[in-house]
């Protein structure tokens, strides 16, 4: 039950993020991509990510 509640809250909060931070969050947290990998893939600095 607690997992379902946490999952629902996390989904709601994620949905409320603006597009760019949501994409970074999902790639790095949900998909396990390192911020450095994300930065390299999208030609950003790791500081930006």
Secondary structure, DSSP 8 states (H G I E B T S, - for coil): -HHHHHHHHHHHHHHHS-HHHHHHHIIIIIS---HHHHHHHTT--TTT-
